[in-house]
Amino acid sequence: MAGVIFLVGGLALWLTSNATGNGSQGSFIPNVQAQGLDINPTTIMDVGDIAYTGGVVSRSFDVKNDSGKDLKLRKIVTSCMCTTAEFTVDGTSTNFYGMEMNGDLNPLINVNFPADSTGQVIFKFDPAAHGLAGIGTFDRVITLFYDTGYKDFEFSGTVTN
């Protein structure tokens, strides 16, 4: 039993250190859900109908840190090239980051998310990013990686002609 615990603990440490390439200093945990984050809206956000020719639209989620401790936001990744997202808290905003692809990874960031504070995940969606093939329903995910785990923010809608 002790061997299994040691093996699982070692694997978790290895995954965490490899997530950043620089050991445990400033790392994030990619395979554990972050706890203590209250998201509004709590379900998948329905952004409704978005006109193909209507230009980029922007929406946001509110997220409160109810974990009882300060968190460090380390990375933002989106599920598709048509979406970018930033995080804002206490007057500090990250850059907008998108999908990682072809070995091009988003940089690590280091944003303090104080306990009991509320931030915003602001995203931009380009309905024309996929051309006419993108007309129809869509589902997208924004993932924020913290020093304690990750949290997904989901939205869906329909691109109309």
Order of alpha helices (4+ residues) and beta strands (2+ residues): alpha-beta-beta-beta-beta-beta-beta-beta-beta-beta-beta
